[in-house]
Amino acid sequence: MRERVKRREGIVVRAKMAKTVVVQVDRLVPHALYGKRIRRRVRFMAHDEQSQCHEGDRVLIIESPPLSRHKRWRVSRVLKQAQR
């Protein structure tokens, strides 16, 4: 049985590094006691080989072997480009 590759969808919040973007992924989780949904955010550094992503773009990132000290994800594709 093959292992599944983790995928996350998020928004590029920083694209000033060479071949690297910071992607913010939001998710809603229920509060443990009250059940109200709470927004949780996490940021991933992702490898962007062609430097095609810009701030505000919605992208799909997939898990990869470690590329550097902080990068464990790479950009699979740009889902929606931001207004420039």
mmCIF file of the N, C-alpha and C atoms, coordinates in Angstrom:
data_MODEL
# 
_entry.id   MODEL 
# 
loop_
_atom_site.group_PDB 
_atom_site.id 
_atom_site.type_symbol 
_atom_site.label_atom_id 
_atom_site.label_alt_id 
_atom_site.label_comp_id 
_atom_site.label_asym_id 
_atom_site.label_entity_id 
_atom_site.label_seq_id 
_atom_site.pdbx_PDB_ins_code 
_atom_site.Cartn_x 
_atom_site.Cartn_y 
_atom_site.Cartn_z 
_atom_site.occupancy 
_atom_site.B_iso_or_equiv 
_atom_site.pdbx_formal_charge 
_atom_site.auth_seq_id 
_atom_site.auth_comp_id 
_atom_site.auth_asym_id 
_atom_site.auth_atom_id 
_atom_site.pdbx_PDB_model_num 
ATOM 1   N N  . MET A 1 1  ? 0.838   -1.181 0.000   1.00 0.00 ? 1  MET A N  1 
ATOM 2   C CA . MET A 1 1  ? 0.000   0.000  0.000   1.00 0.00 ? 1  MET A CA 1 
ATOM 3   C C  . MET A 1 1  ? 0.884   1.247  0.000   1.00 0.00 ? 1  MET A C  1 
ATOM 4   N N  . ARG A 1 2  ? 0.604   2.187  -0.920  1.00 0.00 ? 2  ARG A N  1 
ATOM 5   C CA . ARG A 1 2  ? 1.432   3.385  -1.033  1.00 0.00 ? 2  ARG A CA 1 
ATOM 6   C C  . ARG A 1 2  ? 1.049   4.413  0.015   1.00 0.00 ? 2  ARG A C  1 
ATOM 7   N N  . GLU A 1 3  ? 2.041   5.120  0.481   1.00 0.00 ? 3  GLU A N  1 
ATOM 8   C CA . GLU A 1 3  ? 1.772   6.192  1.424   1.00 0.00 ? 3  GLU A CA 1 
ATOM 9   C C  . GLU A 1 3  ? 1.237   7.403  0.679   1.00 0.00 ? 3  GLU A C  1 
ATOM 10  N N  . ARG A 1 4  ? 0.336   8.111  1.312   1.00 0.00 ? 4  ARG A N  1 
ATOM 11  C CA . ARG A 1 4  ? -0.263  9.290  0.713   1.00 0.00 ? 4  ARG A CA 1 
ATOM 12  C C  . ARG A 1 4  ? 0.620   10.507 0.977   1.00 0.00 ? 4  ARG A C  1 
ATOM 13  N N  . VAL A 1 5  ? 0.726   11.368 -0.005  1.00 0.00 ? 5  VAL A N  1 
ATOM 14  C CA . VAL A 1 5  ? 1.491   12.604 0.135   1.00 0.00 ? 5  VAL A CA 1 
ATOM 15  C C  . VAL A 1 5  ? 0.572   13.663 0.743   1.00 0.00 ? 5  VAL A C  1 
ATOM 16  N N  . LYS A 1 6  ? 1.046   14.345 1.769   1.00 0.00 ? 6  LYS A N  1 
ATOM 17  C CA . LYS A 1 6  ? 0.238   15.387 2.392   1.00 0.00 ? 6  LYS A CA 1 
ATOM 18  C C  . LYS A 1 6  ? 0.131   16.576 1.457   1.00 0.00 ? 6  LYS A C  1 
ATOM 19  N N  . ARG A 1 7  ? -1.067  17.135 1.379   1.00 0.00 ? 7  ARG A N  1 
ATOM 20  C CA . ARG A 1 7  ? -1.329  18.303 0.538   1.00 0.00 ? 7  ARG A CA 1 
ATOM 21  C C  . ARG A 1 7  ? -2.021  19.355 1.391   1.00 0.00 ? 7  ARG A C  1 
ATOM 22  N N  . ARG A 1 8  ? -1.669  20.595 1.162   1.00 0.00 ? 8  ARG A N  1 
ATOM 23  C CA . ARG A 1 8  ? -2.304  21.703 1.866   1.00 0.00 ? 8  ARG A CA 1 
ATOM 24  C C  . ARG A 1 8  ? -2.575  22.812 0.866   1.00 0.00 ? 8  ARG A C  1 
ATOM 25  N N  . GLU A 1 9  ? -3.646  23.548 1.098   1.00 0.00 ? 9  GLU A N  1 
ATOM 26  C CA . GLU A 1 9  ? -4.004  24.679 0.254   1.00 0.00 ? 9  GLU A CA 1 
ATOM 27  C C  . GLU A 1 9  ? -3.925  25.929 1.117   1.00 0.00 ? 9  GLU A C  1 
ATOM 28  N N  . GLY A 1 10 ? -3.238  26.950 0.615   1.00 0.00 ? 10 GLY A N  1 
ATOM 29  C CA . GLY A 1 10 ? -3.079  28.154 1.402   1.00 0.00 ? 10 GLY A CA 1 
ATOM 30  C C  . GLY A 1 10 ? -2.779  29.367 0.544   1.00 0.00 ? 10 GLY A C  1 
ATOM 31  N N  . ILE A 1 11 ? -2.518  30.471 1.229   1.00 0.00 ? 11 ILE A N  1 
ATOM 32  C CA . ILE A 1 11 ? -2.264  31.740 0.563   1.00 0.00 ? 11 ILE A CA 1 
ATOM 33  C C  . ILE A 1 11 ? -0.815  32.151 0.807   1.00 0.00 ? 11 ILE A C  1 
ATOM 34  N N  . VAL A 1 12 ? -0.158  32.611 -0.253  1.00 0.00 ? 12 VAL A N  1 
ATOM 35  C CA . VAL A 1 12 ? 1.225   33.076 -0.142  1.00 0.00 ? 12 VAL A CA 1 
ATOM 36  C C  . VAL A 1 12 ? 1.218   34.410 0.592   1.00 0.00 ? 12 VAL A C  1 
ATOM 37  N N  . VAL A 1 13 ? 1.934   34.470 1.727   1.00 0.00 ? 13 VAL A N  1 
ATOM 38  C CA . VAL A 1 13 ? 1.997   35.706 2.504   1.00 0.00 ? 13 VAL A CA 1 
ATOM 39  C C  . VAL A 1 13 ? 3.347   36.396 2.377   1.00 0.00 ? 13 VAL A C  1 
ATOM 40  N N  . ARG A 1 14 ? 4.343   35.684 1.852   1.00 0.00 ? 14 ARG A N  1 
ATOM 41  C CA . ARG A 1 14 ? 5.666   36.289 1.670   1.00 0.00 ? 14 ARG A CA 1 
ATOM 42  C C  . ARG A 1 14 ? 6.355   35.609 0.498   1.00 0.00 ? 14 ARG A C  1 
ATOM 43  N N  . ALA A 1 15 ? 6.860   36.425 -0.437  1.00 0.00 ? 15 ALA A N  1 
ATOM 44  C CA . ALA A 1 15 ? 7.518   35.863 -1.619  1.00 0.00 ? 15 ALA A CA 1 
ATOM 45  C C  . ALA A 1 15 ? 8.764   36.660 -1.966  1.00 0.00 ? 15 ALA A C  1 
ATOM 46  N N  . LYS A 1 16 ? 9.539   37.059 -0.958  1.00 0.00 ? 16 LYS A N  1 
ATOM 47  C CA . LYS A 1 16 ? 10.703  37.904 -1.198  1.00 0.00 ? 16 LYS A CA 1 
ATOM 48  C C  . LYS A 1 16 ? 12.014  37.136 -1.222  1.00 0.00 ? 16 LYS A C  1 
ATOM 49  N N  . MET A 1 17 ? 11.971  35.844 -0.891  1.00 0.00 ? 17 MET A N  1 
ATOM 50  C CA . MET A 1 17 ? 13.190  35.051 -0.908  1.00 0.00 ? 17 MET A CA 1 
ATOM 51  C C  . MET A 1 17 ? 13.366  34.387 -2.272  1.00 0.00 ? 17 MET A C  1 
ATOM 52  N N  . ALA A 1 18 ? 14.579  33.993 -2.560  1.00 0.00 ? 18 ALA A N  1 
ATOM 53  C CA . ALA A 1 18 ? 14.855  33.329 -3.842  1.00 0.00 ? 18 ALA A CA 1 
ATOM 54  C C  . ALA A 1 18 ? 14.343  31.890 -3.784  1.00 0.00 ? 18 ALA A C  1 
ATOM 55  N N  . LYS A 1 19 ? 13.413  31.541 -4.685  1.00 0.00 ? 19 LYS A N  1 
ATOM 56  C CA . LYS A 1 19 ? 12.861  30.199 -4.821  1.00 0.00 ? 19 LYS A CA 1 
ATOM 57  C C  . LYS A 1 19 ? 12.163  29.684 -3.558  1.00 0.00 ? 19 LYS A C  1 
ATOM 58  N N  . THR A 1 20 ? 11.740  30.579 -2.684  1.00 0.00 ? 20 THR A N  1 
ATOM 59  C CA . THR A 1 20 ? 11.052  30.186 -1.463  1.00 0.00 ? 20 THR A CA 1 
ATOM 60  C C  . THR A 1 20 ? 9.884   31.123 -1.217  1.00 0.00 ? 20 THR A C  1 
ATOM 61  N N  . VAL A 1 21 ? 8.748   30.547 -0.828  1.00 0.00 ? 21 VAL A N  1 
ATOM 62  C CA . VAL A 1 21 ? 7.588   31.343 -0.444  1.00 0.00 ? 21 VAL A CA 1 
ATOM 63  C C  . VAL A 1 21 ? 7.095   30.864 0.914   1.00 0.00 ? 21 VAL A C  1 
ATOM 64  N N  . VAL A 1 22 ? 6.426   31.757 1.636   1.00 0.00 ? 22 VAL A N  1 
ATOM 65  C CA . VAL A 1 22 ? 5.801   31.398 2.902   1.00 0.00 ? 22 VAL A CA 1 
ATOM 66  C C  . VAL A 1 22 ? 4.302   31.303 2.636   1.00 0.00 ? 22 VAL A C  1 
ATOM 67  N N  . VAL A 1 23 ? 3.733   30.130 2.932   1.00 0.00 ? 23 VAL A N  1 
ATOM 68  C CA . VAL A 1 23 ? 2.320   29.871 2.674   1.00 0.00 ? 23 VAL A CA 1 
ATOM 69  C C  . VAL A 1 23 ? 1.599   29.726 4.004   1.00 0.00 ? 23 VAL A C  1 
ATOM 70  N N  . GLN A 1 24 ? 0.515   30.483 4.158   1.00 0.00 ? 24 GLN A N  1 
ATOM 71  C CA . GLN A 1 24 ? -0.295  30.408 5.373   1.00 0.00 ? 24 GLN A CA 1 
ATOM 72  C C  . GLN A 1 24 ? -1.505  29.537 5.105   1.00 0.00 ? 24 GLN A C  1 
ATOM 73  N N  . VAL A 1 25 ? -1.664  28.494 5.926   1.00 0.00 ? 25 VAL A N  1 
ATOM 74  C CA . VAL A 1 25 ? -2.777  27.559 5.782   1.00 0.00 ? 25 VAL A CA 1 
ATOM 75  C C  . VAL A 1 25 ? -3.712  27.754 6.959   1.00 0.00 ? 25 VAL A C  1 
ATOM 76  N N  . ASP A 1 26 ? -4.990  28.043 6.668   1.00 0.00 ? 26 ASP A N  1 
ATOM 77  C CA . ASP A 1 26 ? -6.006  28.219 7.698   1.00 0.00 ? 26 ASP A CA 1 
ATOM 78  C C  . ASP A 1 26 ? -6.876  26.975 7.766   1.00 0.00 ? 26 ASP A C  1 
ATOM 79  N N  . ARG A 1 27 ? -7.302  26.620 8.980   1.00 0.00 ? 27 ARG A N  1 
ATOM 80  C CA . ARG A 1 27 ? -8.249  25.523 9.144   1.00 0.00 ? 27 ARG A CA 1 
ATOM 81  C C  . ARG A 1 27 ? -9.165  25.852 10.318  1.00 0.00 ? 27 ARG A C  1 
ATOM 82  N N  . LEU A 1 28 ? -10.345 25.298 10.296  1.00 0.00 ? 28 LEU A N  1 
ATOM 83  C CA . LEU A 1 28 ? -11.306 25.510 11.364  1.00 0.00 ? 28 LEU A CA 1 
ATOM 84  C C  . LEU A 1 28 ? -11.401 24.242 12.196  1.00 0.00 ? 28 LEU A C  1 
ATOM 85  N N  . VAL A 1 29 ? -11.230 24.387 13.511  1.00 0.00 ? 29 VAL A N  1 
ATOM 86  C CA . VAL A 1 29 ? -11.325 23.250 14.418  1.00 0.00 ? 29 VAL A CA 1 
ATOM 87  C C  . VAL A 1 29 ? -12.342 23.580 15.501  1.00 0.00 ? 29 VAL A C  1 
ATOM 88  N N  . PRO A 1 30 ? -13.093 22.601 15.969  1.00 0.00 ? 30 PRO A N  1 
ATOM 89  C CA . PRO A 1 30 ? -14.052 22.880 17.040  1.00 0.00 ? 30 PRO A CA 1 
ATOM 90  C C  . PRO A 1 30 ? -13.349 23.053 18.385  1.00 0.00 ? 30 PRO A C  1 
ATOM 91  N N  . HIS A 1 31 ? -13.843 23.985 19.181  1.00 0.00 ? 31 HIS A N  1 
ATOM 92  C CA . HIS A 1 31 ? -13.323 24.185 20.530  1.00 0.00 ? 31 HIS A CA 1 
ATOM 93  C C  . HIS A 1 31 ? -13.592 22.925 21.345  1.00 0.00 ? 31 HIS A C  1 
ATOM 94  N N  . ALA A 1 32 ? -12.637 22.531 22.186  1.00 0.00 ? 32 ALA A N  1 
ATOM 95  C CA . ALA A 1 32 ? -12.735 21.274 22.921  1.00 0.00 ? 32 ALA A CA 1 
ATOM 96  C C  . ALA A 1 32 ? -13.954 21.222 23.838  1.00 0.00 ? 32 ALA A C  1 
ATOM 97  N N  . LEU A 1 33 ? -14.296 22.332 24.468  1.00 0.00 ? 33 LEU A N  1 
ATOM 98  C CA . LEU A 1 33 ? -15.401 22.328 25.427  1.00 0.00 ? 33 LEU A CA 1 
ATOM 99  C C  . LEU A 1 33 ? -16.695 22.864 24.825  1.00 0.00 ? 33 LEU A C  1 
ATOM 100 N N  . TYR A 1 34 ? -16.611 23.983 24.122  1.00 0.00 ? 34 TYR A N  1 
ATOM 101 C CA . TYR A 1 34 ? -17.820 24.675 23.677  1.00 0.00 ? 34 TYR A CA 1 
ATOM 102 C C  . TYR A 1 34 ? -18.264 24.316 22.261  1.00 0.00 ? 34 TYR A C  1 
ATOM 103 N N  . GLY A 1 35 ? -17.393 23.747 21.464  1.00 0.00 ? 35 GLY A N  1 
ATOM 104 C CA . GLY A 1 35 ? -17.788 23.309 20.143  1.00 0.00 ? 35 GLY A CA 1 
ATOM 105 C C  . GLY A 1 35 ? -17.767 24.380 19.072  1.00 0.00 ? 35 GLY A C  1 
ATOM 106 N N  . LYS A 1 36 ? -17.587 25.656 19.464  1.00 0.00 ? 36 LYS A N  1 
ATOM 107 C CA . LYS A 1 36 ? -17.527 26.713 18.462  1.00 0.00 ? 36 LYS A CA 1 
ATOM 108 C C  . LYS A 1 36 ? -16.273 26.514 17.619  1.00 0.00 ? 36 LYS A C  1 
ATOM 109 N N  . ARG A 1 37 ? -16.404 26.802 16.322  1.00 0.00 ? 37 ARG A N  1 
ATOM 110 C CA . ARG A 1 37 ? -15.261 26.608 15.429  1.00 0.00 ? 37 ARG A CA 1 
ATOM 111 C C  . ARG A 1 37 ? -14.279 27.755 15.554  1.00 0.00 ? 37 ARG A C  1 
ATOM 112 N N  . ILE A 1 38 ? -13.000 27.390 15.702  1.00 0.00 ? 38 ILE A N  1 
ATOM 113 C CA . ILE A 1 38 ? -11.920 28.351 15.893  1.00 0.00 ? 38 ILE A CA 1 
ATOM 114 C C  . ILE A 1 38 ? -10.974 28.257 14.703  1.00 0.00 ? 38 ILE A C  1 
ATOM 115 N N  . ARG A 1 39 ? -10.507 29.401 14.227  1.00 0.00 ? 39 ARG A N  1 
ATOM 116 C CA . ARG A 1 39 ? -9.558  29.413 13.110  1.00 0.00 ? 39 ARG A CA 1 
ATOM 117 C C  . ARG A 1 39 ? -8.147  29.177 13.649  1.00 0.00 ? 39 ARG A C  1 
ATOM 118 N N  . ARG A 1 40 ? -7.482  28.194 13.091  1.00 0.00 ? 40 ARG A N  1 
ATOM 119 C CA . ARG A 1 40 ? -6.080  27.911 13.418  1.00 0.00 ? 40 ARG A CA 1 
ATOM 120 C C  . ARG A 1 40 ? -5.260  28.184 12.167  1.00 0.00 ? 40 ARG A C  1 
ATOM 121 N N  . ARG A 1 41 ? -4.139  28.849 12.351  1.00 0.00 ? 41 ARG A N  1 
ATOM 122 C CA . ARG A 1 41 ? -3.269  29.182 11.226  1.00 0.00 ? 41 ARG A CA 1 
ATOM 123 C C  . ARG A 1 41 ? -1.883  28.599 11.452  1.00 0.00 ? 41 ARG A C  1 
ATOM 124 N N  . VAL A 1 42 ? -1.289  28.139 10.366  1.00 0.00 ? 42 VAL A N  1 
ATOM 125 C CA . VAL A 1 42 ? 0.088   27.654 10.418  1.00 0.00 ? 42 VAL A CA 1 
ATOM 126 C C  . VAL A 1 42 ? 0.765   28.109 9.131   1.00 0.00 ? 42 VAL A C  1 
ATOM 127 N N  . ARG A 1 43 ? 2.050   28.417 9.237   1.00 0.00 ? 43 ARG A N  1 
ATOM 128 C CA . ARG A 1 43 ? 2.810   28.881 8.077   1.00 0.00 ? 43 ARG A CA 1 
ATOM 129 C C  . ARG A 1 43 ? 3.851   27.847 7.698   1.00 0.00 ? 43 ARG A C  1 
ATOM 130 N N  . PHE A 1 44 ? 3.953   27.604 6.397   1.00 0.00 ? 44 PHE A N  1 
ATOM 131 C CA . PHE A 1 44 ? 4.937   26.666 5.870   1.00 0.00 ? 44 PHE A CA 1 
ATOM 132 C C  . PHE A 1 44 ? 5.845   27.404 4.900   1.00 0.00 ? 44 PHE A C  1 
ATOM 133 N N  . MET A 1 45 ? 7.123   27.061 4.921   1.00 0.00 ? 45 MET A N  1 
ATOM 134 C CA . MET A 1 45 ? 8.041   27.549 3.896   1.00 0.00 ? 45 MET A CA 1 
ATOM 135 C C  . MET A 1 45 ? 8.044   26.499 2.792   1.00 0.00 ? 45 MET A C  1 
ATOM 136 N N  . ALA A 1 46 ? 7.797   26.961 1.562   1.00 0.00 ? 46 ALA A N  1 
ATOM 137 C CA . ALA A 1 46 ? 7.687   26.037 0.440   1.00 0.00 ? 46 ALA A CA 1 
ATOM 138 C C  . ALA A 1 46 ? 8.640   26.437 -0.678  1.00 0.00 ? 46 ALA A C  1 
ATOM 139 N N  . HIS A 1 47 ? 9.128   25.433 -1.382  1.00 0.00 ? 47 HIS A N  1 
ATOM 140 C CA . HIS A 1 47 ? 10.056  25.649 -2.488  1.00 0.00 ? 47 HIS A CA 1 
ATOM 141 C C  . HIS A 1 47 ? 9.272   26.002 -3.747  1.00 0.00 ? 47 HIS A C  1 
ATOM 142 N N  . ASP A 1 48 ? 9.663   27.077 -4.402  1.00 0.00 ? 48 ASP A N  1 
ATOM 143 C CA . ASP A 1 48 ? 9.014   27.552 -5.628  1.00 0.00 ? 48 ASP A CA 1 
ATOM 144 C C  . ASP A 1 48 ? 10.097  27.657 -6.697  1.00 0.00 ? 48 ASP A C  1 
ATOM 145 N N  . GLU A 1 49 ? 10.291  26.585 -7.457  1.00 0.00 ? 49 GLU A N  1 
ATOM 146 C CA . GLU A 1 49 ? 11.417  26.477 -8.383  1.00 0.00 ? 49 GLU A CA 1 
ATOM 147 C C  . GLU A 1 49 ? 11.449  27.583 -9.431  1.00 0.00 ? 49 GLU A C  1 
ATOM 148 N N  . GLN A 1 50 ? 10.306  27.912 -10.042 1.00 0.00 ? 50 GLN A N  1 
ATOM 149 C CA . GLN A 1 50 ? 10.283  28.917 -11.102 1.00 0.00 ? 50 GLN A CA 1 
ATOM 150 C C  . GLN A 1 50 ? 10.018  30.329 -10.577 1.00 0.00 ? 50 GLN A C  1 
ATOM 151 N N  . SER A 1 51 ? 9.891   30.498 -9.284  1.00 0.00 ? 51 SER A N  1 
ATOM 152 C CA . SER A 1 51 ? 9.546   31.794 -8.678  1.00 0.00 ? 51 SER A CA 1 
ATOM 153 C C  . SER A 1 51 ? 8.294   32.371 -9.339  1.00 0.00 ? 51 SER A C  1 
ATOM 154 N N  . GLN A 1 52 ? 7.280   31.537 -9.491  1.00 0.00 ? 52 GLN A N  1 
ATOM 155 C CA . GLN A 1 52 ? 6.048   31.930 -10.153 1.00 0.00 ? 52 GLN A CA 1 
ATOM 156 C C  . GLN A 1 52 ? 5.011   32.493 -9.193  1.00 0.00 ? 52 GLN A C  1 
ATOM 157 N N  . CYS A 1 53 ? 5.182   32.288 -7.893  1.00 0.00 ? 53 CYS A N  1 
ATOM 158 C CA . CYS A 1 53 ? 4.195   32.727 -6.912  1.00 0.00 ? 53 CYS A CA 1 
ATOM 159 C C  . CYS A 1 53 ? 4.468   34.150 -6.445  1.00 0.00 ? 53 CYS A C  1 
ATOM 160 N N  . HIS A 1 54 ? 3.387   34.862 -6.186  1.00 0.00 ? 54 HIS A N  1 
ATOM 161 C CA . HIS A 1 54 ? 3.458   36.217 -5.642  1.00 0.00 ? 54 HIS A CA 1 
ATOM 162 C C  . HIS A 1 54 ? 2.540   36.294 -4.435  1.00 0.00 ? 54 HIS A C  1 
ATOM 163 N N  . GLU A 1 55 ? 2.713   37.334 -3.626  1.00 0.00 ? 55 GLU A N  1 
ATOM 164 C CA . GLU A 1 55 ? 1.890   37.491 -2.434  1.00 0.00 ? 55 GLU A CA 1 
ATOM 165 C C  . GLU A 1 55 ? 0.424   37.572 -2.813  1.00 0.00 ? 55 GLU A C  1 
ATOM 166 N N  . GLY A 1 56 ? -0.411  36.843 -2.063  1.00 0.00 ? 56 GLY A N  1 
ATOM 167 C CA . GLY A 1 56 ? -1.843  36.844 -2.311  1.00 0.00 ? 56 GLY A CA 1 
ATOM 168 C C  . GLY A 1 56 ? -2.331  35.692 -3.163  1.00 0.00 ? 56 GLY A C  1 
ATOM 169 N N  . ASP A 1 57 ? -1.424  34.965 -3.816  1.00 0.00 ? 57 ASP A N  1 
ATOM 170 C CA . ASP A 1 57 ? -1.820  33.828 -4.647  1.00 0.00 ? 57 ASP A CA 1 
ATOM 171 C C  . ASP A 1 57 ? -2.299  32.674 -3.763  1.00 0.00 ? 57 ASP A C  1 
ATOM 172 N N  . ARG A 1 58 ? -3.307  31.947 -4.244  1.00 0.00 ? 58 ARG A N  1 
ATOM 173 C CA . ARG A 1 58 ? -3.754  30.730 -3.570  1.00 0.00 ? 58 ARG A CA 1 
ATOM 174 C C  . ARG A 1 58 ? -3.025  29.573 -4.243  1.00 0.00 ? 58 ARG A C  1 
ATOM 175 N N  . VAL A 1 59 ? -2.307  28.758 -3.448  1.00 0.00 ? 59 VAL A N  1 
ATOM 176 C CA . VAL A 1 59 ? -1.475  27.694 -4.001  1.00 0.00 ? 59 VAL A CA 1 
ATOM 177 C C  . VAL A 1 59 ? -1.748  26.361 -3.325  1.00 0.00 ? 59 VAL A C  1 
ATOM 178 N N  . LEU A 1 60 ? -1.366  25.297 -4.010  1.00 0.00 ? 60 LEU A N  1 
ATOM 179 C CA . LEU A 1 60 ? -1.409  23.950 -3.462  1.00 0.00 ? 60 LEU A CA 1 
ATOM 180 C C  . LEU A 1 60 ? 0.033   23.534 -3.199  1.00 0.00 ? 60 LEU A C  1 
ATOM 181 N N  . ILE A 1 61 ? 0.327   23.134 -1.951  1.00 0.00 ? 61 ILE A N  1 
ATOM 182 C CA . ILE A 1 61 ? 1.676   22.684 -1.616  1.00 0.00 ? 61 ILE A CA 1 
ATOM 183 C C  . ILE A 1 61 ? 1.623   21.207 -1.246  1.00 0.00 ? 61 ILE A C  1 
ATOM 184 N N  . ILE A 1 62 ? 2.706   20.498 -1.539  1.00 0.00 ? 62 ILE A N  1 
ATOM 185 C CA . ILE A 1 62 ? 2.784   19.080 -1.206  1.00 0.00 ? 62 ILE A CA 1 
ATOM 186 C C  . ILE A 1 62 ? 4.058   18.828 -0.400  1.00 0.00 ? 62 ILE A C  1 
ATOM 187 N N  . GLU A 1 63 ? 3.980   17.829 0.435   1.00 0.00 ? 63 GLU A N  1 
ATOM 188 C CA . GLU A 1 63 ? 5.105   17.481 1.293   1.00 0.00 ? 63 GLU A CA 1 
ATOM 189 C C  . GLU A 1 63 ? 6.237   16.902 0.451   1.00 0.00 ? 63 GLU A C  1 
ATOM 190 N N  . SER A 1 64 ? 7.474   17.208 0.847   1.00 0.00 ? 64 SER A N  1 
ATOM 191 C CA . SER A 1 64 ? 8.634   16.700 0.118   1.00 0.00 ? 64 SER A CA 1 
ATOM 192 C C  . SER A 1 64 ? 9.747   16.387 1.115   1.00 0.00 ? 64 SER A C  1 
ATOM 193 N N  . PRO A 1 65 ? 10.775  15.709 0.677   1.00 0.00 ? 65 PRO A N  1 
ATOM 194 C CA . PRO A 1 65 ? 11.925  15.507 1.565   1.00 0.00 ? 65 PRO A CA 1 
ATOM 195 C C  . PRO A 1 65 ? 12.532  16.862 1.933   1.00 0.00 ? 65 PRO A C  1 
ATOM 196 N N  . PRO A 1 66 ? 13.250  16.955 3.034   1.00 0.00 ? 66 PRO A N  1 
ATOM 197 C CA . PRO A 1 66 ? 13.812  18.242 3.443   1.00 0.00 ? 66 PRO A CA 1 
ATOM 198 C C  . PRO A 1 66 ? 14.686  18.860 2.349   1.00 0.00 ? 66 PRO A C  1 
ATOM 199 N N  . LEU A 1 67 ? 14.397  20.119 2.027   1.00 0.00 ? 67 LEU A N  1 
ATOM 200 C CA . LEU A 1 67 ? 15.154  20.849 1.016   1.00 0.00 ? 67 LEU A CA 1 
ATOM 201 C C  . LEU A 1 67 ? 16.161  21.801 1.659   1.00 0.00 ? 67 LEU A C  1 
ATOM 202 N N  . SER A 1 68 ? 15.875  22.238 2.865   1.00 0.00 ? 68 SER A N  1 
ATOM 203 C CA . SER A 1 68 ? 16.782  23.089 3.626   1.00 0.00 ? 68 SER A CA 1 
ATOM 204 C C  . SER A 1 68 ? 16.387  22.974 5.095   1.00 0.00 ? 68 SER A C  1 
ATOM 205 N N  . ARG A 1 69 ? 16.902  23.862 5.910   1.00 0.00 ? 69 ARG A N  1 
ATOM 206 C CA . ARG A 1 69 ? 16.644  23.781 7.339   1.00 0.00 ? 69 ARG A CA 1 
ATOM 207 C C  . ARG A 1 69 ? 15.154  23.900 7.675   1.00 0.00 ? 69 ARG A C  1 
ATOM 208 N N  . HIS A 1 70 ? 14.438  24.762 6.970   1.00 0.00 ? 70 HIS A N  1 
ATOM 209 C CA . HIS A 1 70 ? 13.031  24.996 7.270   1.00 0.00 ? 70 HIS A CA 1 
ATOM 210 C C  . HIS A 1 70 ? 12.062  24.509 6.189   1.00 0.00 ? 70 HIS A C  1 
ATOM 211 N N  . LYS A 1 71 ? 12.554  24.203 5.002   1.00 0.00 ? 71 LYS A N  1 
ATOM 212 C CA . LYS A 1 71 ? 11.663  23.852 3.893   1.00 0.00 ? 71 LYS A CA 1 
ATOM 213 C C  . LYS A 1 71 ? 11.431  22.344 3.806   1.00 0.00 ? 71 LYS A C  1 
ATOM 214 N N  . ARG A 1 72 ? 10.169  21.950 4.000   1.00 0.00 ? 72 ARG A N  1 
ATOM 215 C CA . ARG A 1 72 ? 9.757   20.549 3.861   1.00 0.00 ? 72 ARG A CA 1 
ATOM 216 C C  . ARG A 1 72 ? 8.575   20.424 2.917   1.00 0.00 ? 72 ARG A C  1 
ATOM 217 N N  . TRP A 1 73 ? 8.241   21.498 2.199   1.00 0.00 ? 73 TRP A N  1 
ATOM 218 C CA . TRP A 1 73 ? 7.109   21.525 1.277   1.00 0.00 ? 73 TRP A CA 1 
ATOM 219 C C  . TRP A 1 73 ? 7.560   22.145 -0.031  1.00 0.00 ? 73 TRP A C  1 
ATOM 220 N N  . ARG A 1 74 ? 6.824   21.849 -1.112  1.00 0.00 ? 74 ARG A N  1 
ATOM 221 C CA . ARG A 1 74 ? 7.076   22.518 -2.379  1.00 0.00 ? 74 ARG A CA 1 
ATOM 222 C C  . ARG A 1 74 ? 5.747   22.866 -3.037  1.00 0.00 ? 74 ARG A C  1 
ATOM 223 N N  . VAL A 1 75 ? 5.777   23.917 -3.830  1.00 0.00 ? 75 VAL A N  1 
ATOM 224 C CA . VAL A 1 75 ? 4.567   24.385 -4.493  1.00 0.00 ? 75 VAL A CA 1 
ATOM 225 C C  . VAL A 1 75 ? 4.245   23.438 -5.635  1.00 0.00 ? 75 VAL A C  1 
ATOM 226 N N  . SER A 1 76 ? 3.046   22.889 -5.626  1.00 0.00 ? 76 SER A N  1 
ATOM 227 C CA . SER A 1 76 ? 2.613   21.996 -6.686  1.00 0.00 ? 76 SER A CA 1 
ATOM 228 C C  . SER A 1 76 ? 2.037   22.797 -7.852  1.00 0.00 ? 76 SER A C  1 
ATOM 229 N N  . ARG A 1 77 ? 1.129   23.722 -7.544  1.00 0.00 ? 77 ARG A N  1 
ATOM 230 C CA . ARG A 1 77 ? 0.563   24.573 -8.587  1.00 0.00 ? 77 ARG A CA 1 
ATOM 231 C C  . ARG A 1 77 ? -0.105  25.781 -7.975  1.00 0.00 ? 77 ARG A C  1 
ATOM 232 N N  . VAL A 1 78 ? -0.270  26.805 -8.795  1.00 0.00 ? 78 VAL A N  1 
ATOM 233 C CA . VAL A 1 78 ? -0.966  28.014 -8.385  1.00 0.00 ? 78 VAL A CA 1 
ATOM 234 C C  . VAL A 1 78 ? -2.434  27.819 -8.746  1.00 0.00 ? 78 VAL A C  1 
ATOM 235 N N  . LEU A 1 79 ? -3.312  27.884 -7.746  1.00 0.00 ? 79 LEU A N  1 
ATOM 236 C CA . LEU A 1 79 ? -4.732  27.670 -7.981  1.00 0.00 ? 79 LEU A CA 1 
ATOM 237 C C  . LEU A 1 79 ? -5.420  28.939 -8.460  1.00 0.00 ? 79 LEU A C  1 
ATOM 238 N N  . LYS A 1 80 ? -5.038  30.073 -7.857  1.00 0.00 ? 80 LYS A N  1 
ATOM 239 C CA . LYS A 1 80 ? -5.659  31.349 -8.232  1.00 0.00 ? 80 LYS A CA 1 
ATOM 240 C C  . LYS A 1 80 ? -4.641  32.459 -8.015  1.00 0.00 ? 80 LYS A C  1 
ATOM 241 N N  . GLN A 1 81 ? -4.439  33.270 -9.036  1.00 0.00 ? 81 GLN A N  1 
ATOM 242 C CA . GLN A 1 81 ? -3.496  34.374 -8.915  1.00 0.00 ? 81 GLN A CA 1 
ATOM 243 C C  . GLN A 1 81 ? -4.176  35.575 -8.302  1.00 0.00 ? 81 GLN A C  1 
ATOM 244 N N  . ALA A 1 82 ? -3.426  36.320 -7.515  1.00 0.00 ? 82 ALA A N  1 
ATOM 245 C CA . ALA A 1 82 ? -3.947  37.531 -6.878  1.00 0.00 ? 82 ALA A CA 1 
ATOM 246 C C  . ALA A 1 82 ? -3.962  38.678 -7.882  1.00 0.00 ? 82 ALA A C  1 
ATOM 247 N N  . GLN A 1 83 ? -4.800  39.673 -7.624  1.00 0.00 ? 83 GLN A N  1 
ATOM 248 C CA . GLN A 1 83 ? -4.829  40.867 -8.456  1.00 0.00 ? 83 GLN A CA 1 
ATOM 249 C C  . GLN A 1 83 ? -3.505  41.593 -8.263  1.00 0.00 ? 83 GLN A C  1 
ATOM 250 N N  . ARG A 1 84 ? -2.872  42.012 -9.350  1.00 0.00 ? 84 ARG A N  1 
ATOM 251 C CA . ARG A 1 84 ? -1.577  42.689 -9.233  1.00 0.00 ? 84 ARG A CA 1 
ATOM 252 C C  . ARG A 1 84 ? -1.703  44.136 -9.598  1.00 0.00 ? 84 ARG A C  1 
# 
